[in-house]
Amino acid sequence: MSLIFFPPPLQQINSEITRHAGVDLYVLRLDLMHPWVNGNKWFKLKYNLLEAKEKNFTTLLTFGGAYSNHIYATAAAGNLFGFRTIGVIRGEQRLPLNPTLSFAVQQGMQLVYLNRQTYRQRNTAAVQEYLQQHFGEVFIIPEGGSNLNGVRGCTEIVGEAMPTAGYAYAFDHICVACGTATTLAGIALSLHQKQRAIAFSVLKNGAFLAQEIESLLTNYLASGLPAPYSSPASWELVCDYHFGGYGKVNDQLLLFSQQFREEYGIPLDYVYTAKMFYGVMDLLKQGFFRRNDSLMLVHTGGLQGNVGMEQRSQSGSVKPKTR
Ligand SMILES: *Cc1c(COP(=O)(O)O)cnc(C)c1O
């Protein structure tokens, strides 16, 4: 299943800030693995697709907001690997479809809308049974691909770092943006004990994510799914760079991503990666890392949130929501 993907490049960032802090900083470009099925959302989908194939399901059903990176990736991956796909979208239908949803439809995804109240109950037995009855035998993937199959896929992220096997272990810190913590959990499970995973919460009041990380790690290790090591590496949760909360931005963040793109040719999304990159640069200025440390920043892809942001600023009403 991985043959159609490009190995993600590891791109070095040399700046005044890294030189001053005395660190090596590299970006793992998961955004460049495939034009449509990329970033951490591919890793979270991989074992869900394999399980669906194994169990002879022909249709995948999943959930997301109207600007969801996960809906986008599921539509494209389903099409590539020969599944029918159904996207259950939060809220009312808005026409014309935004670029994320028109892409999904182009990829063959059938869209269904759930009002926000029912959507909130999407993981209950009642709603899941209703969906099964309505759509027949469907393989249900949770919102964001955030289940143990998702964690399993994310244990493979850091190992993708080229050019040589084992190269990834040269990094002291692996930094990643954190929404549900599925990606962080997978990464922490795949690191050597001397390495550290650092999660940057994109949510306001993200401290609860520490509990989430703990339980994902415990549940994963108890599940019997393959784990590279019998215990996770150390990890840390940084909660100071949410910029007001999920999907919220300010001028400082917008300016930062614009400059970052101009200087290094790396596009960042405002919902996730821009906040993490900003946070790392700020921590470097504060002397949070030691001299000679080496950092790998995982570019988790996903630019659908930017589309939402741009539409909002044009119409003044559409709220950016991804996931
Ligand atoms: C979904 C997403 C994340 C968050 O991943 P979690 O596993 O939910 O923590 C980070 N970055 C991007 C670009 C995403 O689309």
The ligand as an SDF file (V2000), in Angstrom:
LIG
                    3D

 15 15  0  0  0  0  0  0  0  0999 V2000
   -5.4030   16.2620   12.1250 C   0  0  0  0  0  0  0  0  0  0  0  0
   -4.1430   17.0260   12.0710 C   0  0  0  0  0  0  0  0  0  0  0  0
   -3.2720   17.1200   13.1870 C   0  0  0  0  0  0  0  0  0  0  0  0
   -3.6250   16.5710   14.5450 C   0  0  0  0  0  0  0  0  0  0  0  0
   -3.4130   15.2100   14.6770 O   0  0  0  0  0  0  0  0  0  0  0  0
   -3.9340   14.4390   15.9690 P   0  0  0  0  0  0  0  0  0  0  0  0
   -3.5450   13.0460   15.7330 O   0  0  0  0  0  0  0  0  0  0  0  0
   -5.4400   14.6120   16.0000 O   0  0  0  0  0  0  0  0  0  0  0  0
   -3.3200   15.0410   17.1690 O   0  0  0  0  0  0  0  0  0  0  0  0
   -2.0690   17.7950   13.0360 C   0  0  0  0  0  0  0  0  0  0  0  0
   -1.7490   18.3860   11.8640 N   0  0  0  0  0  0  0  0  0  0  0  0
   -2.5550   18.3400   10.7880 C   0  0  0  0  0  0  0  0  0  0  0  0
   -2.1400   19.0400    9.5430 C   0  0  0  0  0  0  0  0  0  0  0  0
   -3.7760   17.6560   10.8430 C   0  0  0  0  0  0  0  0  0  0  0  0
   -4.5840   17.6280    9.7630 O   0  0  0  0  0  0  0  0  0  0  0  0
  1  2  1  0
  2  3  1  0
  2 14  2  0
  3  4  1  0
  3 10  2  0
  4  5  1  0
  5  6  1  0
  6  7  2  0
  6  8  1  0
  6  9  1  0
 10 11  1  0
 11 12  2  0
 12 13  1  0
 12 14  1  0
 14 15  1  0
M  END
$$$$
